[in-house]
Amino acid sequence: MRGVFTDGVLDCFMDNGITFEEVWGVSAGACAACSYLSGQRGRAWRTMTEFLSEPEYCSVTSLVRTGDMFGADFNYIKVPNILIPYDYDAFLAQESGFVAVVTDCATGQPVYHEIKDLRRDMVWVRASSSLPLVSRMVRIDGRDYLDGGISDSVPYKAMTEKRIAEGKTPKAVVVLTQPRGYKKSPELTLPAKIVYRKHPALLAAVISRSERYNVGIAEVWEKGGAGECVIIAPPAPLGLSRTEKDVSKLRAAYELGYAEAEKRLGDIAEYMSRDIGAV
């Protein structure tokens, strides 16, 4: 639910006509990217807050009944196709590439899947957002996947390597939902050992997640300090749980995201206009 900060950032981008050659999304960030790429301002906020009282949206009841705390059918079928219709045609018409990050449950490694058509590929967004321990694995083409944040929460390195290989400029605007200096604590290993005992590579990725995250995020902040990327992040912890349902807290985080993005509009314009070379 910290993703509402990202929703605010992306709505600010839409209000100011800011687009990118590629958009990479991880977990809730992948969900937010969908509405951004279809140009549906406010939709991401609505999808995260309008159904908080619905057990199908997010609840222990949903977890017990379906294996998913965030109900898969409700969030990835009913919401985009009936309740808050997604503009699939607008997504197809826009020119930005879209990469959703997922974790391969057999290898524990990240997969960077390029999404071409969300009518067909919404399942990859679901996989990217399927939190460990409270979501079922998502089977796609005979392989099982879970949340991209397990293996690569901030895929800055993967993005820059891809763009350099393609002969493109590796510039990036990075949106984070934790403030500078945040360090992820080690995961609770016992539940993971029980649930993923038959998936040793995935279990190893879950257990080592905090260590890899802390190293990766430190590198991103270092790049930001050197002017090699622009980072938009909250100045202090948002104070939201993963399943936060206090709308006033969520609204505050959304508005903070919008305000922080608005502050950086000049920096983004200046950064995008200059040649930073290869990184």
Secondary structure, 3 states (H helix, E strand, C coil): CCHHHHHHHHHHHHHCCCCCCEEEEECHHHHHHHHHHCCCCCHHHHHHHCCCCCCCCCCHHHHHHHCCCCCHHHHHHHHHHHHCCCCHHHHHHCCCEEEEEEEECCCCCEEEEECCCHHHHHHHHHHHCCCCCCCCCEEECCEEEEEHHHCCCCCHHHHHHHHHHCCCCCCCEEECCCCCCCCCCCCCHHHHHHHCCCCHHHHHHHHCHHHHHHHHHHHHHHHHHCCCCEEECCCCCCCCCCCCCCHHHHHHHHHHHHHHHHHCHHHHHHHHHCCCCCC
